[in-house]
Amino acid sequence: MANESGRDAEAPAGARWGVALWGSAAWRAEALVWLDAELAARGVARTGAVEQPHLRPWATALRVPTAAGVVWLKAAGPGTAFEVPLYRLLSRLAPEHVLAPLALDEARGWVLLPDGGVTLGAEASGEALPAALGSALAQYARLQRLLSAHTDELLAMGVADMRAARMPERFDQALAFCESHVARSGGSQERALLARVIAERPAFSARCRELEACPVPPSLDHNDLHPWNIFAAREGVPERVYDWGDSVIAHPFASLLVALGFVCRTLHAAAQDARVTRVRDAYLARFADLGSHEELVRSAELACHVGKVARALTWARAIAAEGDAAGPHAGAPLHWLGAVLDPAYVIEGG
């Protein structure tokens, strides 16, 4: 097995996750023994070369051609290991909305998944995007409503608690991380941004209190819901969401933060553009029994503003896993934390 630099890699002694381990020949051999055994139990065999298209400090994935189609083996690190039991729960409660895992190994953080087909990002672009994404978000909202009764179970799996009442504390955690980063490698612009963010804390806390009073209960927020993480619908199968490793427990409407931001940037549109609000409203329609349209829109704006801190912390976890290899991602936590200063509830440009 060659690592990303093209050199053969040896498994580091005692390592249980990370690029050095997952890029090693020893780990690949161990993973394939497990994979082949699981395939054999289903009467399926590999038919071609195994590829490793994703190798990051927090997770890796192997693409495996088989006689029954392509399958994927995903290995998660400790920060995202909850994704493995999460797949079990999702496939039990709502198999039509997710990929049903073929096999799980919770102790090692491995999940074997079928290929989901074409993503929404590959199928819908330009002016076709709002209708396609609106349909997918409506399906996703149904899943969230179902999962709102299972938040305790999700938290017990290790899904991070980003409910409104916890978010002032989470703000402080994100701030501490960014202050440490800026102290090491930031400049005058980053220090000035941090000073403005600190001054924003009272207003942020007020938003959290208002959001906490919203009648829509917390649920699972995918926290990175864009068209490339959604499989397009096909005959008899609705859109399905995958790659749940960034998930948190939060106000469900926080899921619109990334989704609507993607639409804004793709179409060069503001958040109040009719093409963007059409996507938003297709999603909010699934919650119409819990409030008026105006109330739901206000809750969505609050949830997305507050959800920027959850995104900052998700990136902070990733940066911590990458260590010195963070490179271009090193500024992502401050980028998202600084977004609390933006009057727009989603990040419209850039």
PEGI-V390491 format. One record per residue. N is the residue number from 1. RES is the residue in one letter. PSI is psi in whole degrees, 0 to 359 (NA if undefined). D_CENTER is the distance of its C-alpha to the mean C-alpha in Angstrom with 2 decimals. Layout:
N,RES,PSI,D_CENTER ; N,RES,PSI,D_CENTER
This chain:
1,M,127,28.37 ; 2,A,140,28.00 ; 3,N,187,25.34 ; 4,E,340,23.85 ; 5,S,355,27.17 ; 6,G,358,29.08 ; 7,R,149,30.86 ; 8,D,136,31.07 ; 9,A,142,29.04 ; 10,E,146,30.30 ; 11,A,127,28.22 ; 12,P,140,28.58 ; 13,A,129,30.55 ; 14,G,350,28.67 ; 15,A,142,25.14 ; 16,R,349,22.59 ; 17,W,173,19.51 ; 18,G,166,18.80 ; 19,V,317,19.87 ; 20,A,320,23.54 ; 21,L,306,23.35 ; 22,W,339,21.03 ; 23,G,6,23.10 ; 24,S,154,26.31 ; 25,A,324,28.68 ; 26,A,317,29.09 ; 27,W,317,25.46 ; 28,R,317,25.35 ; 29,A,317,28.61 ; 30,E,317,27.44 ; 31,A,321,24.27 ; 32,L,330,26.45 ; 33,V,313,28.99 ; 34,W,314,26.50 ; 35,L,314,25.08 ; 36,D,324,28.64 ; 37,A,319,29.72 ; 38,E,321,27.02 ; 39,L,317,27.88 ; 40,A,324,31.57 ; 41,A,340,31.24 ; 42,R,9,30.18 ; 43,G,30,32.96 ; 44,V,146,30.74 ; 45,A,154,31.27 ; 46,R,149,29.59 ; 47,T,3,31.19 ; 48,G,186,30.10 ; 49,A,141,28.66 ; 50,V,132,25.35 ; 51,E,157,23.02 ; 52,Q,78,20.29 ; 53,P,343,18.33 ; 54,H,121,15.38 ; 55,L,100,16.52 ; 56,R,163,14.63 ; 57,P,336,15.49 ; 58,W,345,12.49 ; 59,A,161,12.58 ; 60,T,165,14.78 ; 61,A,141,15.59 ; 62,L,134,19.06 ; 63,R,123,20.14 ; 64,V,113,23.22 ; 65,P,136,25.75 ; 66,T,171,27.72 ; 67,A,341,30.56 ; 68,A,14,28.24 ; 69,G,174,25.68 ; 70,V,139,22.82 ; 71,V,163,20.67 ; 72,W,132,17.81 ; 73,L,117,17.85 ; 74,K,133,14.66 ; 75,A,130,15.44 ; 76,A,147,13.22 ; 77,G,181,14.58 ; 78,P,329,15.34 ; 79,G,338,12.39 ; 80,T,15,10.04 ; 81,A,339,13.07 ; 82,F,341,12.29 ; 83,E,332,10.28 ; 84,V,303,13.84 ; 85,P,335,15.60 ; 86,L,319,12.78 ; 87,Y,323,13.54 ; 88,R,314,17.12 ; 89,L,313,16.80 ; 90,L,318,14.91 ; 91,S,335,17.45 ; 92,R,319,20.25 ; 93,L,324,19.56 ; 94,A,65,18.37 ; 95,P,336,18.89 ; 96,E,346,19.31 ; 97,H,351,15.72 ; 98,V,170,13.97 ; 99,L,127,15.20 ; 100,A,123,17.77 ; 101,P,144,17.83 ; 102,L,328,21.19 ; 103,A,153,21.34 ; 104,L,145,19.67 ; 105,D,93,20.86 ; 106,E,328,19.34 ; 107,A,323,21.76 ; 108,R,356,20.59 ; 109,G,37,16.88 ; 110,W,143,17.39 ; 111,V,136,16.43 ; 112,L,122,18.39 ; 113,L,149,17.09 ; 114,P,162,19.07 ; 115,D,137,18.34 ; 116,G,357,16.84 ; 117,G,214,18.98 ; 118,V,135,18.46 ; 119,T,160,15.25 ; 120,L,326,15.68 ; 121,G,326,15.37 ; 122,A,335,18.31 ; 123,E,324,20.28 ; 124,A,126,20.15 ; 125,S,167,20.89 ; 126,G,223,23.00 ; 127,E,348,24.62 ; 128,A,346,23.41 ; 129,L,313,19.77 ; 130,P,314,20.16 ; 131,A,317,21.80 ; 132,A,316,19.45 ; 133,L,324,16.26 ; 134,G,318,18.20 ; 135,S,317,19.10 ; 136,A,320,15.62 ; 137,L,327,14.47 ; 138,A,319,17.67 ; 139,Q,316,16.86 ; 140,Y,322,13.42 ; 141,A,322,15.41 ; 142,R,319,17.80 ; 143,L,316,15.30 ; 144,Q,319,14.25 ; 145,R,322,17.97 ; 146,L,320,18.68 ; 147,L,347,16.19 ; 148,S,339,17.61 ; 149,A,0,20.50 ; 150,H,23,18.55 ; 151,T,323,16.91 ; 152,D,318,19.42 ; 153,E,319,18.62 ; 154,L,318,14.88 ; 155,L,322,15.83 ; 156,A,334,18.34 ; 157,M,341,15.87 ; 158,G,6,14.39 ; 159,V,132,11.37 ; 160,A,142,11.82 ; 161,D,105,14.18 ; 162,M,34,13.40 ; 163,R,157,16.07 ; 164,A,320,18.39 ; 165,A,334,21.18 ; 166,R,347,19.31 ; 167,M,330,17.98 ; 168,P,320,21.28 ; 169,E,319,21.09 ; 170,R,325,17.51 ; 171,F,313,18.92 ; 172,D,322,21.61 ; 173,Q,316,19.37 ; 174,A,320,17.46 ; 175,L,315,20.92 ; 176,A,319,22.44 ; 177,F,313,19.97 ; 178,C,324,20.57 ; 179,E,319,24.28 ; 180,S,317,24.50 ; 181,H,314,22.92 ; 182,V,323,25.25 ; 183,A,327,28.19 ; 184,R,317,27.76 ; 185,S,12,27.14 ; 186,G,167,26.92 ; 187,G,193,29.60 ; 188,S,324,31.31 ; 189,Q,318,28.73 ; 190,E,321,25.93 ; 191,R,321,28.38 ; 192,A,321,29.34 ; 193,L,316,25.76 ; 194,L,320,25.26 ; 195,A,320,28.53 ; 196,R,322,27.44 ; 197,V,317,24.17 ; 198,I,318,26.34 ; 199,A,341,28.63 ; 200,E,351,25.85 ; 201,R,316,25.11 ; 202,P,318,27.64 ; 203,A,322,26.31 ; 204,F,316,22.70 ; 205,S,323,24.08 ; 206,A,320,26.00 ; 207,R,319,22.98 ; 208,C,317,21.41 ; 209,R,319,24.70 ; 210,E,320,24.89 ; 211,L,323,21.42 ; 212,E,330,22.33 ; 213,A,354,25.36 ; 214,C,139,23.51 ; 215,P,349,24.41 ; 216,V,122,20.98 ; 217,P,156,19.78 ; 218,P,157,16.47 ; 219,S,193,14.00 ; 220,L,126,10.51 ; 221,D,118,7.99 ; 222,H,322,4.76 ; 223,N,4,4.25 ; 224,D,49,3.52 ; 225,L,93,6.23 ; 226,H,169,8.89 ; 227,P,338,11.79 ; 228,W,354,11.08 ; 229,N,18,8.33 ; 230,I,128,11.11 ; 231,F,134,14.39 ; 232,A,152,17.43 ; 233,A,149,19.93 ; 234,R,176,23.02 ; 235,E,119,26.26 ; 236,G,357,25.89 ; 237,V,121,22.10 ; 238,P,177,19.77 ; 239,E,145,16.43 ; 240,R,141,13.81 ; 241,V,143,10.02 ; 242,Y,182,8.65 ; 243,D,71,6.36 ; 244,W,13,5.21 ; 245,G,343,5.46 ; 246,D,4,3.42 ; 247,S,150,5.09 ; 248,V,165,8.30 ; 249,I,121,11.62 ; 250,A,182,12.64 ; 251,H,129,14.65 ; 252,P,331,13.12 ; 253,F,346,14.06 ; 254,A,340,11.59 ; 255,S,339,9.30 ; 256,L,343,12.01 ; 257,L,305,11.42 ; 258,V,319,9.35 ; 259,A,310,10.98 ; 260,L,327,14.42 ; 261,G,322,14.20 ; 262,F,317,13.73 ; 263,V,315,16.79 ; 264,C,313,18.71 ; 265,R,322,18.46 ; 266,T,319,19.13 ; 267,L,2,22.09 ; 268,H,50,23.20 ; 269,A,153,23.31 ; 270,A,164,23.24 ; 271,A,335,21.22 ; 272,Q,4,24.47 ; 273,D,141,25.17 ; 274,A,329,26.00 ; 275,R,328,23.62 ; 276,V,314,20.67 ; 277,T,335,22.10 ; 278,R,319,22.73 ; 279,V,313,19.04 ; 280,R,313,18.54 ; 281,D,330,21.60 ; 282,A,324,20.75 ; 283,Y,310,17.80 ; 284,L,335,19.95 ; 285,A,334,22.78 ; 286,R,351,21.23 ; 287,F,17,21.85 ; 288,A,338,25.33 ; 289,D,352,27.14 ; 290,L,2,25.66 ; 291,G,167,26.99 ; 292,S,165,28.55 ; 293,H,317,26.72 ; 294,E,320,27.47 ; 295,E,319,26.14 ; 296,L,320,22.84 ; 297,V,317,22.50 ; 298,R,317,23.31 ; 299,S,322,20.74 ; 300,A,317,18.04 ; 301,E,316,19.27 ; 302,L,314,19.34 ; 303,A,321,15.88 ; 304,C,319,14.43 ; 305,H,311,16.85 ; 306,V,324,15.99 ; 307,G,344,12.20 ; 308,K,327,12.88 ; 309,V,323,13.80 ; 310,A,320,10.63 ; 311,R,320,8.98 ; 312,A,318,12.16 ; 313,L,327,11.92 ; 314,T,317,8.55 ; 315,W,324,10.41 ; 316,A,319,13.51 ; 317,R,318,12.42 ; 318,A,318,11.67 ; 319,I,319,14.99 ; 320,A,323,16.79 ; 321,A,325,15.95 ; 322,E,331,17.18 ; 323,G,230,20.31 ; 324,D,348,22.83 ; 325,A,7,20.80 ; 326,A,320,18.31 ; 327,G,236,20.41 ; 328,P,345,18.95 ; 329,H,352,15.72 ; 330,A,329,17.99 ; 331,G,0,18.18 ; 332,A,317,14.55 ; 333,P,317,14.64 ; 334,L,325,17.93 ; 335,H,313,16.87 ; 336,W,321,14.32 ; 337,L,319,16.82 ; 338,G,338,19.57 ; 339,A,346,18.00 ; 340,V,342,19.23 ; 341,L,344,22.60 ; 342,D,126,21.83 ; 343,P,337,23.57 ; 344,A,139,21.19 ; 345,Y,345,18.38 ; 346,V,161,16.05 ; 347,I,110,16.42 ; 348,E,330,18.89 ; 349,G,173,20.01 ; 350,G,NA,19.46
